[in-house]
């Protein structure tokens, strides 16, 4: 009997990587998945926070996919290493702050390291030629192979017959004729293949599940960098950019207002790290203050928060201000008028 070959699959939690694994399993390949945690890819996180998203699945899609396929999944934290990819992408950004080509190169390189350390034979991904404008073009796919160092040990089962033969195909580890020739942005071939495998459910997040492909999120991250004069970030920054209404009246401070009850509970978890404003005379948004304010600016911030409360038409709204040390005092303000909150302040 010939030796069973082993492949490590980049598993994002979407349909394409799910199909790529199953195609390999059909050929008797032992597959294990690897998922890299960057901090930007937690689509279930906001679903768990917001009350309005209660009906949406609150799951890690990569883990769910691995369960459906019956494979082991290795989740690897690359938050710190990944910062350089986000901050200094060699190949630039996409439409927003998504460094897609550098990201793919980085992840394939990390998967190659894992493959070598664990005695696996090759790597598979769910990439499809022409599906993504940066990392999945016919001219950029070889760049991923070369700059990651994986070269001919990277197999893309869904598009393999549109690409040069790889070592696993040439050596007969896999049957090239049983691989696929998908291309372009249409998802119909994937849906048909999923149906043939008996899959009835899968996650389909736009842009993968990466928040960096989202225009609103990228705008808030760019604003954060500009306000600090530094293109660094921490995990709390990543999480807070996903939640609440962000208003920046000045470069040195920003308000993060909860838009609903679930967001308010989440923001309260940061009350020891940030000064807070809480409306006490009316219903209103729990608010974090990111930055240091003068007394005049604090009054301005309170008036803005009051504007988003149920007392926005009242002559006076009472708020409770708590500093980082937990010292609390009351503020009484007249809610800001709509004209006092320019559109450019709202991120």
Number of C-alpha atoms within 10 A of each C-alpha: 3 5 7 11 15 20 25 26 28 27 28 26 22 19 22 25 24 26 23 24 29 19 19 21 15 11 13 14 18 17 24 21 27 24 20 20 15 19 18 16 16 19 19 16 15 18 18 18 20 20 13 12 14 13 9 11 13 16 14 15 21 24 21 15 25 20 12 13 17 12 16 14 21 18 14 13 13 15 15 13 11 17 16 14 21 22 17 13 17 12 14 16 19 15 13 16 21 23 23 25 25 25 18 21 22 18 19 24 19 18 25 23 14 16 20 11 9 11 10 17 18 24 25 24 24 21 24 26 24 19 16 15 14 22 26 21 19 15 12 15 21 18 18 24 19 14 14 21 17 20 16 18 18 25 27 25 28 27 20 22 16 16 15 11 13 18 16 20 18 12 9 9 19 20 13 16 10 14 20 19 17 22 19 12 12 11 13 10 14 16 16 12 15 19 12 10 13 9 15 9 11 16 18 13 12 11 13 16 20 18 23 23 21 16 14 14 19 18 15 17 22 13 15 20 14 12 17 13 9 10 16 14 16 11 12 10 12 16 14 15 19 19 22 22 16 20 23 22 19 12 13 12 17 23 25 23 26 24 17 16 16 19 22 22 14 17 22 16 10 15 19 13 15 21 23 27 30 25 25 14 16 16 13 25 25 24 29 26 24 16 14 13 17 8 9 8 14 16 16 19 25 27 26 24 28 32 23 19 22 15 20 21 14 14 10 16 24 20 23 16 20 20 16 13 11 14 9 14 11 14 19 17 20 20 25 19 13 12 7 13 16 11 10 9 14 14 15
